[in-house]
Amino acid sequence: GNAGDQLQDLLSDLETVAAKMRGALREDLCAKVAALPEQARRRLRQRLAVELPPQVPRQVLDAFCFGATGYGATAQEVAEDAELAAITDGGLVARAVWEVAGISQRSYVSLQTSWEQLYEWCDAALDAANVCHSEYELLMYLGSLGYPIDVQRRAATQMNPFAMEVTRVRAAVADSASLCCALRSEQPVVPPEGGVAIEDLLVLVDPDVPRASKLAASSKLLGEVYTSVVLCRDLHMYTGWSMRMALHAHSLLAAIQPRAPAVSQSDLEAQLRRQYMGRAYQCRHCGFGPIDHFACGDLASHHGESVGSGAQINNACPRCEWFSADLADWPAWDGTVPAAALQDRGGISGGGGHGCTAALVEVSLRICYSARALWRSDAGGSAQELCNKLAMWDQPLTAADGVDHPVQLLLALAICDEVSDSSLETPAVLALLNEVCARRARDELRASVGTDEDMVAKEARRRVAGFLGIADASAPHAAAIEEPEPPQATVRETCCADWRLISNDFDFATWVRETVQPWVGALLFVRRLRRQLVHRDGGWPQLERDLESGPAAYADVARALQAPVGDTGSLADWLDVKACDLRRVCATMAAQALLHHSSQLRRVTVVGGSLGEPLGDVRETATLQGLAVDLRMAVYRDRVAAKVREWHRVGLDITVTRARAADIGQYAQMCGSHVHSLTREAFWGLWRAAKKDGCNGDKVKEFLSRANQAFNNKYARGGPAIAS
């Protein structure tokens, strides 16, 4: 069957990967030794002499630690020497090298390092076909280290992998095989720092084992099947490389946020449930819990008892004071955590002026490293094309322009070999933040009223009119039904452009800040990273080598990226506006995002959009005035449309009445040079009016003289009239 074919395809690919894995691991281990300082290699030699069995020849240890060049054995030398290969392939040597290099990462579930985890792949092909009978069993059998991520998926994720969000990245790594086993057996895997149990991992190309981890991450098992599970909760929904980049990009945005001062609400709730579920009680009267009655079933025996320093034991409900002496009267806690209990335990996390933590800086650099290994980052790659879009300040950044999601731009800015200064200057930042706002606006509008574009546009205008204080009464009115409308350009010139900011129903300033704040933190990280790459020798290629060497080699970069945010993180500074103008600018950003929420509404007509000219600068007062005029003109167009509908209903009668009252000269003017150029209502109204004056009257002759021959042949009396 098809499922069997897919499993065989995975097993065949696994066999190919396994054949290369041992050599890749040897190369990675030898490269790690070669990158050690001389003193560190000597410490490694001393440690191996103590930890390895005494029968291992000392000259083999010397060959491994120093080799012919003094920098350790090469992978080729290992392959040609059986004794050298025996110790190189042993886990003791790899673990010793990791510790001497200062690399402490290991799965907190399997307790294995990345090298040890991947070494299991070497002989896996021999047993996998006999042990595993499904794709998921293969995921439980073999895996790789990864960072736990919290993923919010959408219905559209299967079609567009960027239609998702990573809300958090945790710094303590786990391994995918152990996690898949735990999920299959419905056992929660709680991270070392506590909080919500983990369900997904971001598997990266690991600088600790670059060659071996790239083999694993690019395998069909992890690169395709596990990626599909993380994004879509399905084994068979992998649609291509963009799924892996979506995970990298969204995880980078989540990882590089300045640290929050307190734990999140979801983590506190999870922690309380783990600690008290099954042992705590709740109030029978108001439901408050958890209440931890323990050590005695008679609650009255100590209730009110003094315990010194003025304190008393209180076994009543802390919220409503309900009390029963019998423990059996207290229901078991159902896991509902009241807001008061959360407040008593330190509150809920928020933002702050802190910089990124050291752990998340490490995660972020590793995400960038992995993305560079999987996404071409030189001048000819698609990542550079995205950076170039930002550098050209008038270039739209919509989905129709090849930007599936703004996080693509963020990742490209972080990983490209060279990035123009223009890509991170204020106009580029503004363009990016405006696009972020527009994407959110569209999602919220469609969630509110559905996918009908007319309804979405109507809701957008309603919201913007609300916070700009624009009433329909201030919009231009249509002319009387029998009067023609002036050109719209003329109406627009005289249209009111006033606005008055109101935050009662829609707090536009908070909405903009909530939308762009994560991006401001991310852009600060990228700016600092690009600055470090310019000031350090070798740029990204050198930083890649330093990441592969160990933490000491890139400590300067890590320190720079951890610096406090301070004033550099203020929205006014990023937008290059005065603080007193920020509220107006936020209103303009929100209004523009809501009114121009789609690719078509943000692009000019020459590239398939609906705009006559590019969107205005949100920092300019004139842009907000223009949006106010747009809203009023939309009301005017609705009024004109209503007038046209009414004209279709009564226009024929009006034309007949006016034409009958007109003299022959006025009637001729109403007919114009050619009656077939008139509207349907005007044409037949004029003809009916003419006939009411008699079939051979002057108005009939006037009308027929301006009609074509076919009409004359059909309607003229007493022979054809002169054709027009």
N, C-alpha and C positions, 0 to 999 in steps of 0.2 A: 504494500500500500504506500501512499504518499508519505505518511508519518515514518514508515520504515526506511524509505529512501532518504528522508531528511536526516534520520539518525545515522545512516551509513555514510552520508556526506560529511557529517560532523566527525565521525570516527576516522574517516579517511584524512580529513584535514588535521585532526589531532595527531595522527601518525606522522604526517609531514612536519608538524611543529615539533613533536617530540624528538625527531631525528636531528633537529638543529639546536635543541635547547641546551644540551650538555656543552657543546662548543661555545654557545653564547654565554653561558654562566661562567665558563672558564675565562673567556675574554673579559667579562665584567670584573671577575675577582682579580685577575692579573692587573687590569687597569687601575683598580682601587689600590692595590699594593704599590704600583708605580707612582701613584699620585701622593703617597705618604711622604712626609719629610723624613730625612735620613734617621733622625732620632726615633721617630715613630716606628720605622722599619726595624730598628734595633730592639725596641721594646717588644715588637711583634715576635722577633726571633727568640727572645728570652722567654716570652710567654708560651710559645709553641714547644720549646724544649721541656717545659714543665708539664704542660697539659697533654701532649701527645705520648703515646706508648713509647717506652725506652728503646724498643726494637727498631723504631724509625731512625734510619741513619742521619747523623748530624749534618752530613754534606747535602742531604736532600732538603733539610730545613734551610741551609744556607742558599741552596739553589732557588728555593721558593721565595725567600725574603729578599735576596740580592741579585740573583741571576748573573749572567755574564757581564751586564752593564752596570751593576750596582743598584738598579731600580726594580729588581724582582724578575721572576721568570715570565716569559711571554707565553701566550696560549699555544704557540707552535712547540715551544720547548716542553710544555706540559704534555702535549699530545704524543711527543716522541719519547717520553720517559715514563715507564710504568709506575715507578715508585713515586715520582713527582705527581703523576695523575691520581694516584691513590689518595694522597693527602689533600690535593686540591679539591677533589670531589667529596671530601668528608665535611660534614657539617661543623665539626670543631674548628677547623681552620677558618671557614667563612665567618663563623660567629666571632672568633678572635679578631679577624680583620675589621669587622663591623665596629667592634667596641674600641679598637685602637683608633679607628677613623672618626670616632665620636658619633656614630650613627646608632641611635637607640630605638628606631622604629621597629615594632613587631606587632602582629595581630594580638589584640587583647583577648581574643577568643581561642585561637590555636597556639598562641605564644611563639609563633614562628616569625623569623625575619623574611624579608622579601626573597632573599636568595634561597632560603630553606623551603619556602612555599613553592617557588618555581622549580626547585630541583625534583619535586614530586612528578613533574611532567615528563622527566627524562625516560622513565620506564612505564609511563602510564599507558602508552599505546598497546603494550603487551597484555594488559589486564582489562582495559576499559570495555572492550567488546564483550567480555565474559561477565563483567560485573554490572554494567549499566544497560538498562533496557529502554531508556527513554532519554529525551534531551535534558529533562530536569534532573534526572539521576546523574547525568554527566556533570551538570553544574554543581551538584553536591559532591562529586568525586574529585574534581580539580578546580582550582581557583587561583586568585591572586589577591594581593593586598589592595585595599581601597579605602577612601575616606567616606564615612557615613554622611548621607545627605537626606534632607527632608524634601520630598518632591510633591508638588501640587500639580496634578494632571488635569487636562480638560478633554472634552469630547473630541476636540479638533486635533489633539496631539498625534493621533494616528496619521492624519493627513499632513500636518505641519509640525515637525518635531520641536520647533521653537515655541509652540503654543503650550507652554508649561512654565513652571516656576520652581526654582530651588530656593527654599526659604531659609535653609541653614546648612552649613557644612561643619562637621565636627572634626577635631584635630586628631583624635585617637583612632588609629587605623584598625580595621578588622579585615578578615579574609572572606571572600565571596563564597567559598565552598562551605565553611562553617555556618555562615549566615543562611545560606539556602537550606542547609540541613535543619537549622533551628526553625525557620519559617515553615518548612514542610511538617515538622513535628509540633507546630504551634507553641513553641517555647520562645518567650520574649528575650531579646538580646539587649540588655541595658548597657549603655556606654559607661565608662569609668566615672565620668562626671555626673552620672545620674540623669534624671529626666525621662523623656519619652523614649521608648524602645526604638531601635533602629530597624529599618526595613530595606534600605537601598544603599548601595555603595557606588562611588565614582571610581572606576578602575582607570588608572593612569599609566602612561609610560614613565617608569620610575627612574630617576637619575642615579639611584643606588645600584640598579641593575639595568642599564639602558637597553642593552641588546636583548637580553632575555625577556624583559617586561614588554618590549615592543612586539616580540614574537607572540606572547600571550595575549596582549591587548588587541592585537590585530588578527587573532585567530577567530574562526567562525563561532567558537563556543563563547568567548567573552566579548569579542568585538561586535558580534551580531546577535546571538541568542540572549546573552545577559543584558546587553544594551536594550533589546526589545522588551525584556521583562521590566527593567527599571522605568522605561518611558511609557510603556503601554500596558504593562501587566499581562503580557501575552508573549509566548515563546516564538511566534512566527510573524511578527509585525515589523521586522527590520526592513527599512526602506532605503538605507544608504548611509554614506559617510556623514551627512548632515545631522543625523541623530546623535552621533558621538560628539560632534562639535557643539550641538545645542546643550548637551550636558556639561561640557567644558565651560562654555560661555556663561550659562546661568549659574553654575557653581562658582565661577570667578566673581561674578557680581555679588553673590551671597557672602563669599569668604572675605572680601576686602573691605567690609563695612567696619567703621570704628566700633570698638567694643562697647557693649551695653553694660551699665553698672549693676544690674540685678538680673536674676534668673527669670525666665519667661513663665507666663501663667500656665501654659500646657505642661512645662517641666515640673512646676510645683504640684500641679494636680496629679501627675503621674507618680511623683515621689510620695505624696501623701497616701495615694491608693496602695502603693507597694508596702508602705510602712504600717498602715492601719487596717487595710481591707481584711476582713475575717477575724479581727480581734477587737475592733472599736465599735462603739454604739452611736445612736443618734437620738435626739429628743423625740419623744412620742407626740408632743404637742406641736412643735414648729418645724421638726425635721432637721434641726441643726446637727452637724457632725463634721468630722469625727470627734467623739468624746471618748477618752481613753480611761474607762473604769477598769482597774486591775487590782489584783492581790486580795480582794475581799468581796464576797457576794452580798454582804449586808452594808448597803451604802449609808445607812443611818448611823452606824456605830462610830464613824469618824467625821460625819458631816458637821461642820461648824467648829471642829476641834482646832485649838490654837497650836501652831507649830513654831512659835517664836517670832520675834521681831514684828509683832503685830499682824502676822499673816495667819489666815485660817484656811482649813480644807473646805472646799466648796464642791460638793458632788451634784449640784443642780445644773440645769442647762445654762450655759453662760450667756445665751441670748434672751430667753424668755423666763428664766428662773423656774421652769417646771421641774419637779423633783418627785422621785419615787424611791423608797428605800429598797425595794425588791429589784434586783438586777434583771429579772425576767421581764419586767415591765418595759425595759429599754430595748427598742428594736435594734437589730444589727445594722451597722452603717451601710447604706446602699451605694456609696462611692461619690455622691453628690458633694462637691466642695463649695461651700458658701463664700461669697466675696470677702466677708469679714475674716474668714480663716486665712485667706490668701494675704490679706493686708497685715494680719498679725504675724505672718512669716516673712515680712520684708518687702512686700509690694511687688509691682510688676515692672519688667524691664522697660527702659526707654532709651533715648539717644543720649548724646553727650559729646564733649569735646575731646574724648580720649582717642588715641590712635589705635591702629590694629594691634592685636596681641601678637607676641612673637610666634606662637603656634600657628595662627592663621596667616601670618606673613609667609611662613614656611609652606603652608598649604597652597597659597596663592602662587608663589614662585614655581612650585611643582606643577600646578595646573598649566601655567604658561609654558613650562618646559615640555610637558606632554603635548600641548596643542602644537607647539613648534615641530615636534616629531611627527605629527599626523597631518599638519596643514602647512602647505608651502608658504614660507614667510619672507622670501626674497622679493626683489623688485618685479618679477614676472608672475607672482602668484595672485590669487583672488583676494587674499588678505590685504595686499598692498593696494589693490583696486578699491577696496572699501575705505582705506585711509585716504586715498586720493579724492574720493567723493567728499569727505569731510574738509579736505584742504581747499576744494572749490566751493566757496561759501554759498554760492547761489544754486548749488546742486541739491535737488530734493532727495530725501532719504526714505522714501516710501517703499512698501513691498513691491510696487511696480517698477521701482528703480533697482531691484536686486537686493534689497535689505530685508531679509525675512523677519528679522527682529533687531532692535537696537543693540542687544548684547553682542551681536556679531561685530559691530563696530568697536565695542569696548575691548573684546578679545583681540581683534586685529591691531588696535592701537598698542596693546600690551606686548604682542609677540613679534611684530614685524622687525626686520633688521634695521630699517631706516624709516623714520616717521618725520614728515615735514612739520616745522613749528606751527604752520598754519592750521594743522589738523587739531591742535589743542588750544588755539586762541579763541577769544570770546565769541566771534561770529560762528565758529564751528561748534563750540559748546552749546550756544543758543539753538542752533539747528538741531542738534542731537536731543536736547532737553524738550524742545517743542515737539519733536517727533514722538518722544516717549509719552508726553502728555496726550497727543492725538491718539496714540494706540490705546491708552487707558480709556480715553473718552469714548472711543468707538465700542470697546468691550462693554462699558457700563451702559451706554445708550441701547445697545442691542440686547443686553440682559434685562433692561427695563421695559422695552416696548416690542421686542422681537426683531426680526430681520428685514421687515419691509422698509425699504429705504426712505419712502415718503414719511412714514411714521417716525423713523429715526431722525430725519431732518426736522420734523415738526417738534419733537421732544427737545432736540438740541436748541432750537430757537426759543422754546419756552424757558429753558433753564437760563440761557444767557440773558434773555430779556428780563428775567427776574432779578439777577444780581447786578445788571446795569441800569435798573430802574426805568426801563423803556416800556411805555404803555402803547397799545394799539392806536389810541386817540392822537398820538403825536406823529403817526405815519401819514404820508400823502394820501389824499382821497381820489378816487376815480372820478372822471368827469361824468356829467349826466349821460344817461343811456343813449341819447340820440347824438351825443357829441363825440368826436374822435379824441383819442388820447394823444398827448404830445410825446415826442421821442423820450425813451427812458433816460437817456443821458441828460435831457433837460430837467426831468423830474428829479433825478439824483442831485443835480447841482443845487436845487432849492430845498432838498430834504434836510430835516433837522439832524444834527450830529451830536446833540447833547447826551450825556450819560450821568448817572448818579449811582455810586457803588453802594450796594445793599447786601449784607451777608446773612440775612435772616433765614432764608430757606436753603441756600447753598453757600457754604463757606468756601469761596473760591480760593482764598489765600491759603487756608489749611490744605485744601485739595492739591494745590500746586506743590506746596512744601512736602506733603506726604509722597507725592508722585516722584519728585526729582531728588529728594534728599539721598536715597541710596545711590543715585547716579553721581551726585556731587562727591560723596565719599569715594566712589569708584574712580572718578576722574582725577581726584587728588592722588590716589594711589598710582594711577598711570603716569601722571605728570612727574611724580617723584621717581618712579622707575625709569622713565625716559631720561630724566636728568642724570641719574646714576649711570645709565648706559653710555651717555655722552662723556661723562667725566672719567669713567674707568677706561682702561685700555682694552681694546678688543670687542667692545659692544656685547651683543647677545651671544655670539659664538664663545667668547671667553667666559661669560656668566654660565653658559651651559657646562663648560668644562669644570668650572668651580662648583656647580651643583653636584656634578658627578664625583668630585674630590671629597666633599664633606663640608659640614657647617662652617668650619673655621675659614674656608676659602672665600665665602661670600658673606661673612659676618657684617662687613661694612654696608652692604646693600640692605640686609635685614634691619640693621639699626636705623638707617635712613627711612625705611618704610614704616617703622614703628613710631616715628615722631608724633607727638600730640597734634591734633587737628588745629586747635587754636582758632584764630580769626580767619585763617585761610579756607575754612570750611563754610563761611557764611554765604548764603544764596546771593545777597546783594553784591558781594565781591565777584562771584563767578559770573553774574550777569552784567557786571560793570555798571551798576546803577547806584544812585544814592539811596540810603535807607529810607528817606522820606518818600521816595518814588516807588518803593518795592510793592506796596499794595496795589497801586495802579498797574504795574507791570505784571503782577500775578493775575489780576483781572483780565488783562489782555491775553496772557498765555492761556488761561482757562477758556476764554471766549473763542480764541482762534482755534484751540484744540477741539472744542465742541462743534463749532460751525464748519470746520474743515477737518473732519475726522477720518477721511478715507484717502486713498491714493489719488483718485480722480479729483477730489476737492482740494488737493494740495499741489497739483501739477498744472502747468500751463497748457493751453490748447495745442501748441505745436508738438507736444510729446504725449498727447492723448488725454490731457486733463481738461478741466472746465474753467481754469483761471485765465483771464486776459493778461494778467501780469503776476509775477511772483508775490507770495504773501509778504506783508509788511513786517518791519522790524518791531517786535513786541515791546521794545523799550521806548518807542516813539509815541507821543500822545496822539498823533495823527492816525496811527494804526487802530487805536481803540475807537477813535471817532469814525473811521471808515467802517469798523465792525458795527457800530451803532447805526450807521446809515444802512448797512447791509440788512440789518434786522428790520428797519422800517420799510425798506424797499421790498423785502419779502412780504410784509403785510400789504403793501401797495399792490404787488403782483397778485396776491390772493384776491384783493378787491377788484382788480381788473378782470381776473378770471371769473369772478362772480358776475361782473357786469356782462361779460361775453355770454355766459350761460343764460342770463336774463334776456340778453339781446336775441339769442337763438329762440327764446320762448316768445317774445313779443315784438322782435325787430321787424317782422314783416308788416304788422299792423302799423307800426310807427312810420315806416317808409311810405306806406300807402297814404297815410294821413298827410304827411309833409308834401308828398308829390302832388296830391290833389289840390292842396292849397297853393302850390307854387304856380307862377305864371310860366309861359313857355320858355322864357329866357332862363329863369331859375331852374326849370325842369331840365333844360339842356345841360346846365352846369352839373346837376346831380347825376346825369347819365355819363358825363365825361366823354372822352374820345372814343371809348370802346366799351360797351356795356358788359362784355364777357370778362372784363378784368375786375368787375365788381364782386362783392360777396354774394353768396346764394340768396340771402335775405334781401339785400339791396336790389339785385337783378329782378327777382320775381315781384318785389314790392313796387318797383317803378313800372313794370309791365302791367300789373293789376290796376294801378292808378291811371295809367294811360287808357286802358280799355274801359274804365268807368266813365270816361269822358266821351266815349263813342269809338266804334271800331275804326272809323275813318277820320278821327280827330287829329288835331295838330300834334298832340303828345304821342299818339300811336306812330305817326309818321316820323317824329323825332327819334323815338326809340328804335324803330326798325332801320332807320338810316345808320344807326351805330351798332347794329347787330350783324352777325355773319349771314351768308347766303342760305345756309341750312335752316336757320331760325326763320328767315324770311319765307322760305319755301313752305314751311310747316304752318306758320301762324298768320302770314299776311292775308288780307281779304282783298278780293278783286284783282289778284295777280301778284306776282313777286314785286317786292319793293327793291329800291336801289341798295345793293350790298354795301356794307361799310368797308 
